[in-house]
């Protein structure tokens, strides 16, 4: 069963059917790849100065490899595509180290699937 909104024409519209349209696919791809290629630098503030926090666990997880299956680029590209198509992005059990770190620090709420 396909879940999604039904248009006036009777066609079901959901992320999977929308991605079959070249215009939607191209827009999602441009946004996802553009965001993923931006430099990801994690800083920590010490007084009035800020320095790269390369020794921090979060820096390593986000900058190098958030999980054993993806590079940082692929991870951010995938999460941005999910945001574009579904309006939200979740960390899965394969992103356990990142999810545990963020939950431990209470930076953001994580919903694992």
C-alpha positions in Angstrom: 0.0 0.0 0.0 1.4 3.4 -1.0 0.8 6.1 1.5 0.7 9.8 0.3 -1.5 12.6 -0.6 -3.9 12.1 -3.5 -3.9 14.8 -6.1 -6.9 16.1 -8.0 -6.0 13.8 -10.9 -6.2 10.8 -8.5 -2.4 10.2 -8.5 -0.7 9.4 -5.2 2.1 11.8 -4.4 4.7 10.8 -1.9 8.5 11.1 -1.7 9.0 8.0 -3.9 6.7 9.0 -6.6 7.9 12.6 -6.5 11.5 11.5 -7.1 10.4 9.9 -10.4 10.0 13.4 -11.7 13.3 14.8 -13.1 12.6 18.3 -11.8 12.1 17.0 -8.2 15.1 14.7 -8.5 17.3 17.5 -9.8 16.3 20.0 -7.1 16.8 17.5 -4.3 20.2 16.5 -5.7 21.4 20.1 -6.1 20.3 21.0 -2.6 21.7 17.8 -1.0 25.1 17.9 -2.8 25.5 21.6 -2.2 24.9 21.3 1.6 27.1 18.2 1.8 30.1 19.9 0.2 30.1 22.8 2.5 33.1 22.7 5.0 32.1 21.2 8.3 34.3 22.7 11.0 33.4 22.4 14.6 34.7 25.1 16.9 34.9 25.6 20.6 35.0 29.0 22.2 37.6 29.8 24.8 37.1 33.2 26.2 37.0 35.6 23.2 38.7 33.2 20.9 37.4 30.3 19.0 39.5 27.3 17.9 38.9 24.1 15.9 37.8 21.4 18.4 39.6 18.6 16.6 40.0 16.6 19.8 36.3 16.5 20.4 34.4 13.3 19.6 31.7 15.2 17.8 34.2 16.8 15.4 35.5 13.3 14.5 32.1 11.9 14.0 30.7 14.7 11.9 33.9 15.7 10.0 35.4 12.3 9.2 32.9 9.4 9.4 29.6 9.4 11.3 29.3 5.6 10.7 31.2 2.7 9.2 29.2 2.8 5.9 29.3 6.5 4.8 31.7 9.3 4.5 30.8 12.6 6.1 29.7 13.9 2.6 27.4 10.9 2.0 25.9 11.2 5.4 25.1 14.9 5.1 23.9 14.4 1.5 21.5 11.7 2.6 20.2 13.6 5.6 19.6 16.7 3.5 17.7 14.6 0.9 15.5 13.2 3.7 14.8 16.8 4.9 13.9 17.9 1.4 11.5 15.0 0.7 10.1 14.2 4.2 10.6 17.3 6.2 12.7 15.4 8.8 15.8 13.3 9.1 16.5 10.6 11.6 19.7 8.9 12.8 19.5 5.1 12.5 21.1 2.4 14.5 24.1 2.5 12.1 24.7 6.0 13.4 24.9 4.7 17.0 28.1 6.5 18.0 26.8 9.9 16.8 23.3 9.3 18.3 24.7 8.3 21.6 27.0 11.3 21.7 24.3 13.7 20.9 21.8 12.2 23.4 24.5 12.2 26.1 25.2 15.8 25.5 21.5 16.7 25.1 22.4 18.8 22.1 19.3 17.7 20.2 16.6 15.0 20.5 17.3 12.0 18.4 14.7 9.5 17.2 16.3 6.2 16.2 14.6 3.9 13.8 
